[in-house]
């Protein structure tokens, strides 16, 4: 299975946000979770 460029970008941003979330940034954690769920939906739709 190949990821489209948009999904790869979303996962890269999500990884960065999760890194920031480790410092107790709950907004970054929520945004990362939403990006990961969106990327998962894109992968399942393809």
N, C-alpha and C positions, 0 to 999 in steps of 0.2 A: 504494500500500500504506500502510495506517495502522498506527501502533504503538499497542498498548494502553498504558494508564497504567503498568502494572507494568514493561513493557519500557523505557519512557521513564525511569522512576525508576532502573532498573538501569543504564542507560547514563549517567545523570547521576552516579550514585555511582561508576561505573567511571572516568569522566572525572576526578572529584575524586581518586580513588585513584591514577590515573596521574600526576596533578600531584604528589602526594606521593612517588610512586615515583621521580621524577626526582632526588630527594635520596638515592638509594641505599637506599630502603626496599623490600627485596625482598618482604616480606610483602604490602605494598600492591599491588605489581605482580602478584603471583600471584592475589590476590583480585580485582583488576580484570580479569585475563584470564578468570577463571572466570565473572564476571558478564557479560562480553561474550559468551562462548561460550553461556551460558544464554539471553541475550537473542536471540542468533542462532538458537538452537534454537526459541525461541518464535515468532520471525518465520517460520521455515521451516514450522512446524507450522500456521500460520494460512493 
